[in-house]
Amino acid sequence: MHNPESLYPEHPDQPVILLVEDDVLVLNIIRITLERDGYFVLTAEPGICVVLMSGSHRECNSAFVLLQKPFGPNQLSETIKGLLPVCQGKER
């Protein structure tokens, strides 16, 4: 890791998304789309082992949504916008 400060969003209220995708081209397209929508995106490198954990007693089960490929930028954006309020306890 070169710069640990790069792991923090510029603004404390900026939503953070961890993106895991094994196809680097797809990962970059999704990352660019989400960053354009104002999200701070962390990406996992291909081949990395990912473990999902939560320290919250109030699980965010609705965040485990399978976004079926292929999907477009609009479907990606709408899916993320729909999930974040639920995960932050601010249901629409």
C-alpha positions in Angstrom: 0.0 0.0 0.0 1.6 3.2 -1.1 -0.5 5.9 0.6 -2.9 4.9 3.4 -4.5 8.4 3.3 -5.9 7.5 -0.2 -8.2 5.0 1.6 -10.3 7.8 3.1 -12.9 9.9 1.2 -12.3 13.6 0.8 -15.5 14.4 2.7 -16.6 12.4 5.9 -20.2 12.1 4.7 -19.2 10.8 1.2 -20.6 7.2 0.8 -17.8 4.5 0.5 -18.2 1.5 -1.8 -15.9 -1.5 -1.9 -16.0 -2.9 -5.4 -14.9 -6.5 -6.2 -14.7 -7.6 -9.8 -12.4 -10.1 -11.4 -12.5 -8.5 -14.9 -10.2 -5.4 -14.7 -12.0 -3.7 -17.6 -15.4 -4.1 -16.0 -14.0 -3.1 -12.6 -12.7 0.2 -14.1 -15.9 1.0 -15.9 -18.0 0.4 -12.8 -15.5 2.4 -10.6 -15.6 5.4 -13.0 -19.4 5.3 -13.1 -19.7 5.2 -9.3 -17.1 8.0 -8.9 -19.0 10.1 -11.4 -22.1 9.6 -9.2 -20.2 11.0 -6.2 -19.2 7.8 -4.4 -15.7 7.1 -2.9 -14.7 3.7 -4.4 -12.2 1.3 -3.1 -11.3 -1.6 -5.4 -10.1 -5.1 -4.6 -7.5 -6.5 -6.8 -8.3 -9.6 -8.9 -7.6 -12.8 -7.0 -7.8 -11.2 -3.5 -9.7 -13.1 -0.9 -12.8 -11.2 0.3 -14.4 -11.7 3.7 -17.7 -10.0 4.4 -18.0 -8.9 8.1 -20.2 -6.6 10.1 -19.8 -5.2 13.6 -23.3 -3.9 13.6 -26.1 -5.6 15.4 -28.5 -4.2 12.8 -27.5 -6.1 9.7 -27.8 -4.6 6.3 -29.1 -7.7 4.6 -30.7 -5.7 1.9 -27.2 -4.7 0.7 -26.5 -8.2 -0.5 -28.1 -7.8 -3.9 -26.9 -9.6 -7.0 -26.7 -7.2 -9.9 -27.0 -9.6 -12.8 -24.6 -9.0 -15.7 -24.9 -7.5 -18.1 -26.1 -4.2 -16.7 -25.7 -0.6 -17.8 -24.5 2.5 -16.0 -28.1 3.6 -15.2 -29.1 0.3 -13.6 -25.8 0.3 -11.6 -26.5 3.9 -10.4 -30.1 3.2 -9.5 -29.3 0.0 -7.6 -26.6 1.7 -5.5 -28.8 4.7 -4.8 -31.5 2.4 -3.6 -29.2 0.4 -1.3 -27.3 3.2 0.5 -30.3 4.7 2.3 -31.2 1.3 3.7 -27.6 0.6 4.8 -27.4 4.0 6.5 -30.7 3.6 8.3 -32.3 6.2 6.2 -34.9 4.2 4.3 -36.7 6.1 1.5 
